[in-house]
Amino acid sequence: MNIRLSILSLALISSLTGCAGMTKNLNPVNWFGSSTPSADKPAALIDFKPSTSIKTNWSASVGESKQIAFSPAVAINAVYATSAKGQISRLNPSTGKTEWQTDTNAPLTAGVGATADSEYVGTLKGEVIAFDDTGKKRWTTALSSTVLGVPKAAEGIVVVRTEDGHIYGLSADDGKQKWMYQRLLPALILRSQASLLITKGAIFAGYPGGKLVALSLDTGNVGWEASVAQPRGASEIERVSDVTSMPVIDDKQVCAVSYQGRVACFEIRTGNLLWAKEMSSTAGMTMDADNVYISDTKGNVVALEKTRGVSVWKQAQLQNRQLTAPARIGNYLAVGDYDGHVHLMALDDGHFVARTSTDGSAIISRPQDKNDNIVVQTAKGGIYALTVQ
């Protein structure tokens, strides 16, 4: 059994709203974020000679995340961040100074989604709340269950995912529902905060059971559905093969990775399978012009050639360190880990080029790119702007 489900027997929790008591959440991720403590000891950090350096430009505190995978929203003129208790902060991107802070008065489970003039968060009670760029509340919309993943906005529509398998399209102007997509979930799923990918009028969403669906942004209609992985095994636990992370895309293909399954890439317009490779990941992946990069459930960072899935390299010296999804930052690849370290790797072979520490608590969400530098959020609520020298 993979270490990210090492305490699986203790992780069966209450059934999802709206699923007739049939669907159970497994919790290999502490409230949607980094993996649970494992019986396997995290790999010790190795010494290496840095070829570059990472400097902390500024840091700020926005309140604890309580292990929810909040992700800072990096805009041109601001960094937005939120806490589990419900505070939303706008930070100056150059200094980290708080420009405003507002309180939603509700426990948050998703955020922050940001556009040029609005910010969006989701609550434990299933509300989506929109704010303007001064921190004033614009609207609140109640949905069917807890909001998962960062609300995404494009072309006047805010797209939101809920715990019961629904995806909603809401008007960005007033929050009114424009459409809803509903999908029946398997009996046993991983609790996750899988984000949606929106591009060129299409939404791509990974689902429990190893499915990837393409929806119309305008209507929510299904364009195609594909299988990233097929559930297999004798028990329900062995058959869990959920897509728990955001898909990645280029001009020709969209790729996703599942737990206990595969990484697979599909033709964008048709959903036809281009290639697939055995893989297990709950953290996720990223893509550049040459490769896809994946943080797997063992703590390896793997690079695969993106047109065929051929192995390029594997960095195996971060095992069991509960890695974030990797992020392409300038000419490097960055991951965060369970005790607040940020690791920088070379793109050609994955060797370490730099490392820095934050506040000692987990970095749960993917590092964010800010002009080829790094912004991360920690479980203690630290926001760190890191400069790659």
WOJO-V614262 format. One record per backbone hydrogen bond with DSSP energy under -1.0 kcal/mol. CO is the residue of the C=O (numbers start at 1). NH is the residue of the N-H. If there is no record, write none. Layout:
CO_NH, CO_NH
//
This chain:
2_5, 3_6, 5_8, 7_10, 8_11, 16_19, 19_22, 23_16, 24_189, 25_13, 26_191, 28_36, 29_31, 34_30, 53_389, 55_387, 58_385, 60_383, 64_84, 65_68, 68_70, 73_80, 78_75, 79_91, 80_73, 81_89, 84_108, 86_104, 87_83, 88_102, 89_81, 90_99, 90_100, 91_79, 92_96, 97_92, 100_90, 102_88, 107_124, 110_122, 111_71, 113_120, 118_115, 119_131, 120_113, 121_129, 122_109, 122_110, 123_126, 123_147, 126_143, 127_123, 128_141, 129_121, 130_138, 130_139, 131_119, 132_135, 136_132, 139_130, 141_128, 146_163, 152_159, 154_157, 156_172, 157_154, 158_170, 159_152, 160_168, 161_148, 162_165, 166_162, 167_181, 168_160, 169_178, 169_179, 170_158, 171_175, 176_171, 179_169, 181_167, 187_24, 189_26, 197_204, 199_202, 201_217, 202_199, 203_215, 204_197, 205_213, 207_243, 210_228, 210_229, 211_207, 212_226, 213_205, 214_223, 214_224, 215_203, 216_220, 221_216, 224_214, 226_212, 235_239, 237_240, 242_259, 248_255, 252_268, 253_250, 254_266, 255_248, 256_264, 258_281, 261_279, 262_258, 263_277, 264_256, 265_274, 265_275, 266_254, 267_271, 272_267, 275_265, 277_263, 279_261, 280_297, 284_295, 286_293, 290_306, 291_288, 292_304, 293_286, 294_302, 296_299, 298_320, 300_296, 301_315, 302_294, 303_312, 303_313, 304_292, 305_309, 310_305, 313_303, 315_301, 318_321, 319_43, 321_338, 327_334, 329_332, 332_329, 333_345, 334_327, 335_343, 336_324, 337_340, 337_363, 341_337, 342_356, 343_335, 344_353, 344_354, 345_333, 346_350, 351_346, 353_51, 353_52, 354_344, 356_342, 362_379, 368_375, 373_370, 374_386, 375_368, 376_384, 378_381, 379_65, 381_62, 382_378, 383_60, 384_376, 385_57, 385_58, 386_374, 387_55
//
